Amino acid sequence: MTPETKKTLLALVSEYGDSLNRVAAEKDLMKVMAQRANIECAVPEAAFKRVALAYWKDAAQQECEALSELLAVFESVK
C-alpha cells in the first residue's frame, strides 16, 4: 500500500466512524421521541414508532388496511 493509499484509507475510516456517530445520535433522538410520545401523549412507544414509520413511508392507508384485516381475523377466532 502506498503512502497516498494509506492516507486515503485512514481518511475513509475516520469518515466512516463519524458517520456511525451520527447514526447512533439519530437513533438516540428517535428513542427519546418515542419515550416522549409515551409520557406526554399516552401513546405506547411501539405504536408511536409504527405510526411514525407509516407516516414517513406515506403508507398510512396500507397500514390501516393491514390492521383491519388482522382485526377481522382476531374477531373471527374469539
N, C-alpha and C positions, 0 to 999 in steps of 0.2 A: 504494500500500500504506500503510495507516495505521500509526502508531507501535505500536499494540497488535498488529496483524497481524505486523509485523516482529519484535516481541518473541516472539510465538508461534513464528514460523518459526525464529528463532535458537535457541530452546529445543529445537525438534524436531530441528534439525540437530545440536545438541550431544548430545542423547539418542541419535540415530542413530549418531553417532561412538562414543559409549560402548558401544552395543550391538555395533558392529563390533569394538571392542577385546575384548569378552567372547567373541565368536565366535572371534577369532584365538587367544585364550588357550586356549579349549577345543580347538581344532584342534592347537595345540602339545602340550597334555596328551595327546590321543589318539595323537599321533605318538610321544611318549615311552613310552606304554604298549605300543604295538606294538613298539618297539625293545626294551623290557624283556622282552616275550614271546620275542623272538628270542634275546636274550643269556642270560636266566635260565632259559628253558624250552625252548630249541632249537626254537621254533615260528617258521617264516618269517612275516615281517610281513604279507604278503598273505593267508596262511592265517588268521592271527590276526584280521585285520580282517574277513574273510569270516565266520568263526565268530562273532565278536562281534556283527556286524550281524544274522546269522540268529538268534542268541540274543535280541537286543534286539527283533527283529520277531516273536519267538515262532514262527519258521519253520524250525526246525532239521530237522524231518521233511521238509518240502518241499525243503530244500536237499540232504538226503541222497538223496532220490528223484531229483532232477535230476542229482546226481553219479553215481548208479548208472546212469542212462540214458546219460550221457556215457561212463562207463567201458565199458559194453556196446558202444557204437559204436567206441571205440578198440580194444577187443579183436577186434571183427569185421573191422577193417582191418589188423590186424597181419600 
